[in-house]
Amino acid sequence: MVFVLATFILIVGILFLAIADGTEWMEVTGAIVTIFGGIAVVILIIALPVSRMEDNSNIAAFKQVQTTIETARASKDISAIELAAIQQKIVEMNQWLAKTQYYQKNSWIGIFNSPKVKDLKPIR
């Protein structure tokens, strides 16, 4: 989302510059485009590490849930309520994984995702 916003800011700035081409306020327009471009670059520079940190924390949570589920399945003494809660958690984690892996394949947004996501397999 941040990448799309930053790209939109750059496009609006470039269009603004193209419209103002040849007018006496071209210098002001160039300054505005430079400011918008600078803001977009700063947003992208901040968004990349933050997004990677979030992915890495979600990967750690995914692995922890996977371990917890394996332990619970090994236990013979599990109630129907606990089984339902485990199944719900499996669905949540697999949804997160599917969404993240989908965005990983997208060339525009994939740079923001951690490459470690490719190695994860859905919980069965």
C-alpha positions as CSV (number, residue, x, y, z in Angstrom):
1,M,0.0,0.0,0.0
2,V,2.8,2.4,0.8
3,F,4.5,1.6,-2.4
4,V,1.3,2.4,-4.4
5,L,0.9,5.6,-2.5
6,A,4.5,6.7,-3.2
7,T,4.2,5.8,-6.8
8,F,0.9,7.8,-7.0
9,I,2.6,10.8,-5.5
10,L,5.4,10.6,-8.1
11,I,3.0,10.3,-11.0
12,V,0.9,13.2,-9.8
13,G,4.1,15.3,-9.5
14,I,5.3,14.3,-13.0
15,L,1.9,15.1,-14.5
16,F,1.9,18.4,-12.7
17,L,5.3,19.2,-14.1
18,A,4.1,18.2,-17.7
19,I,1.1,20.5,-17.4
20,A,3.2,23.4,-16.3
21,D,5.8,23.0,-19.0
22,G,6.6,26.3,-20.7
23,T,5.0,28.5,-18.1
24,E,6.7,31.1,-16.0
25,W,6.0,29.1,-12.8
26,M,8.0,26.1,-14.1
27,E,10.6,26.6,-11.4
28,V,7.9,26.4,-8.6
29,T,6.5,23.3,-10.3
30,G,9.9,21.7,-10.4
31,A,10.4,22.4,-6.7
32,I,7.0,20.8,-5.9
33,V,7.8,17.7,-8.0
34,T,11.2,17.5,-6.2
35,I,9.5,17.7,-2.8
36,F,6.9,15.1,-3.7
37,G,9.6,12.8,-5.1
38,G,11.7,13.3,-2.0
39,I,8.7,12.4,0.2
40,A,8.0,9.3,-1.9
41,V,11.6,8.1,-1.6
42,V,11.7,8.7,2.1
43,I,8.5,6.7,2.5
44,L,9.9,3.8,0.5
45,I,13.2,3.8,2.4
46,I,11.3,3.6,5.7
47,A,8.7,1.1,4.5
48,L,11.1,-1.5,3.3
49,P,12.8,-2.4,6.6
50,V,9.5,-2.0,8.5
51,S,7.8,-4.4,6.2
52,R,10.6,-6.9,6.4
53,M,10.6,-6.7,10.2
54,E,6.9,-7.4,10.3
55,D,7.3,-10.4,8.0
56,N,10.1,-11.8,10.1
57,S,8.0,-11.5,13.2
58,N,5.0,-13.2,11.5
59,I,7.3,-16.0,10.3
60,A,8.5,-16.6,13.8
61,A,4.8,-16.6,15.0
62,F,4.0,-19.0,12.2
63,K,6.7,-21.4,13.2
64,Q,5.7,-21.2,16.8
65,V,2.1,-22.0,16.0
66,Q,3.2,-24.9,13.8
67,T,5.2,-26.3,16.7
68,T,2.3,-25.9,19.1
69,I,-0.1,-27.6,16.8
70,E,2.3,-30.5,16.3
71,T,2.6,-30.9,20.1
72,A,-1.2,-30.7,20.5
73,R,-1.8,-33.3,17.8
74,A,0.7,-35.7,19.5
75,S,-1.4,-35.4,22.7
76,K,-4.1,-38.0,22.9
77,D,-6.1,-36.0,25.5
78,I,-7.5,-33.1,23.4
79,S,-11.1,-31.9,23.7
80,A,-13.4,-30.9,20.8
81,I,-13.2,-27.2,21.8
82,E,-9.3,-27.3,21.7
83,L,-9.5,-29.1,18.4
84,A,-11.8,-26.3,17.0
85,A,-9.4,-23.6,18.3
86,I,-6.5,-25.4,16.7
87,Q,-8.3,-25.6,13.4
88,Q,-9.2,-22.0,13.5
89,K,-5.6,-21.0,14.2
90,I,-4.4,-23.2,11.3
91,V,-6.8,-21.4,9.0
92,E,-5.6,-18.0,10.1
93,M,-2.0,-18.8,9.7
94,N,-2.5,-20.5,6.3
95,Q,-4.4,-17.4,5.1
96,W,-1.6,-15.1,6.2
97,L,0.9,-17.4,4.4
98,A,-1.1,-17.6,1.2
99,K,-1.6,-13.8,1.1
100,T,2.1,-13.1,1.8
101,Q,3.4,-15.6,-0.7
102,Y,1.0,-14.2,-3.3
103,Y,2.4,-10.7,-2.8
104,Q,5.9,-12.2,-2.8
105,K,5.4,-13.2,-6.4
106,N,4.1,-9.8,-7.4
107,S,7.0,-7.9,-8.9
108,W,5.8,-4.5,-7.6
109,I,5.2,-5.4,-4.0
110,G,7.4,-8.5,-3.6
111,I,10.5,-6.4,-2.6
112,F,8.8,-5.5,0.7
113,N,8.3,-9.1,1.7
114,S,11.0,-11.2,3.4
115,P,12.5,-13.9,1.1
116,K,12.1,-16.4,3.9
117,V,8.4,-16.6,3.2
118,K,9.1,-18.7,0.1
119,D,10.4,-21.5,2.2
120,L,7.3,-21.9,4.4
121,K,4.7,-24.6,3.7
122,P,1.1,-24.4,4.8
123,I,0.2,-26.2,8.0
124,R,-1.7,-29.4,7.3
